[in-house]
Amino acid sequence: MIEIDRAIRSTPLENIRRYFFLSGWREVSTESRTIGLLSFRSDGYQEIEVALPNRTDIPDGARLIVEAITTLSQMMDREVAALIDDINAIGFDRVKSTVPDELVRFDSIELDLAENSSVAQNGYSLPPPQLN
């Protein structure tokens, strides 16, 4: 759980907030300038609320972020690590490509093999990357 906490704490707060909003949550008006209240209501279910800090430097801010992510993962029936990956992906474009297994070593390929000319010389044809 320590690794999950570290991953959550290193995730940009803006990405976390954006992910909540993209998942159907809405912000409830509060008097606090440091903590926001997010609410989710689904047909047939009771309304769920989570507190999410507006800044990471407030007391208990990290704990509130961990609790909010944990609540969301339980609601979505997803592993926290997978959810964190999706949240972090909000800030980046994903590129998926297929590389023949025999070129992969330790989850990467050698730089000279990565160049199209080298791959083509070895008789491999790599498809263009897919953007999500």
C-alpha positions in Angstrom: 0.0 0.0 0.0 3.0 2.3 0.5 3.8 2.2 -3.2 0.1 3.1 -4.0 0.2 6.0 -1.6 3.4 7.3 -3.2 1.9 7.0 -6.7 -1.2 8.8 -5.6 0.8 11.6 -3.9 2.9 12.1 -7.0 -0.1 12.4 -9.3 -0.9 16.1 -10.2 -3.9 17.3 -8.3 -5.3 19.0 -11.4 -5.4 15.6 -13.2 -7.2 14.1 -10.2 -9.8 16.8 -10.2 -10.3 16.6 -14.0 -10.7 12.8 -13.8 -13.4 13.1 -11.2 -15.3 15.7 -13.3 -14.9 13.5 -16.5 -16.3 10.6 -14.5 -19.5 12.5 -13.7 -18.7 14.1 -10.4 -19.7 17.7 -9.7 -18.4 20.2 -7.3 -20.6 21.2 -4.4 -20.4 24.7 -3.1 -18.6 25.0 0.3 -17.3 27.9 2.4 -13.8 26.4 2.5 -11.1 27.9 0.3 -8.8 24.9 0.9 -11.1 21.9 0.5 -13.6 21.2 -2.2 -16.5 18.8 -1.9 -17.3 16.6 -4.9 -20.5 14.7 -5.3 -21.7 11.8 -7.4 -25.3 10.6 -7.8 -26.4 7.7 -9.9 -29.9 6.5 -10.4 -31.0 4.1 -7.7 -28.0 4.9 -5.5 -27.4 7.2 -2.6 -25.3 10.3 -3.3 -21.6 9.9 -2.6 -19.4 12.8 -1.5 -15.6 13.1 -1.2 -13.5 15.9 0.1 -10.6 16.9 -2.2 -8.2 19.6 -1.3 -7.7 22.6 -3.6 -4.0 22.6 -2.8 -1.6 19.8 -1.8 0.2 21.8 0.9 -2.7 21.9 3.4 -2.8 19.7 6.5 -4.3 16.3 5.7 -4.3 17.2 2.0 -2.4 14.0 1.0 -4.7 11.9 3.2 -7.8 13.4 1.6 -6.4 12.7 -1.9 -5.7 9.1 -1.0 -9.2 8.6 0.5 -10.8 10.2 -2.6 -8.9 8.0 -5.0 -9.6 4.9 -2.9 -13.4 5.8 -2.9 -13.4 6.2 -6.6 -11.6 2.9 -7.2 -14.1 1.1 -5.0 -17.0 2.7 -6.8 -15.6 1.8 -10.2 -14.5 -1.7 -9.0 -11.0 -1.0 -10.3 -7.5 -1.5 -8.8 -6.1 1.8 -7.5 -2.9 1.4 -9.5 -4.9 1.1 -12.8 -7.0 4.1 -11.8 -3.8 6.1 -11.1 -2.5 5.2 -14.5 -5.7 6.5 -16.1 -5.6 9.7 -14.1 -1.9 10.3 -15.0 -2.7 9.6 -18.7 -5.1 12.7 -18.7 -2.0 14.9 -19.0 -0.5 13.0 -21.9 -1.3 11.5 -25.2 -1.0 7.7 -25.3 0.9 6.1 -28.1 0.6 2.4 -28.6 2.8 0.5 -30.9 3.5 -3.1 -31.6 7.1 -4.4 -31.6 8.0 -8.0 -32.4 8.7 -10.0 -29.2 12.2 -11.0 -30.3 13.3 -7.3 -30.3 12.1 -6.6 -26.7 14.5 -7.0 -23.8 13.6 -5.8 -20.3 10.5 -4.1 -21.6 12.4 -1.9 -24.1 14.2 -2.2 -27.4 17.8 -1.1 -28.2 18.1 2.3 -29.7 19.6 1.2 -33.0 16.7 -1.3 -33.4 14.2 1.5 -32.7 15.2 3.4 -35.8 13.0 2.6 -38.7 16.0 2.0 -41.0 17.5 -0.6 -38.7 14.2 -2.4 -38.1 13.5 -2.5 -41.9 17.0 -3.9 -42.5 16.2 -6.8 -40.1 13.1 -7.6 -42.1 10.6 -6.2 -39.6 7.8 -3.8 -40.5 6.4 -1.9 -37.6 2.9 -0.5 -37.8 2.4 3.2 -37.2 1.6 4.1 -33.5 -2.0 4.3 -32.5 -3.1 7.4 -30.7 -5.9 7.3 -28.1 
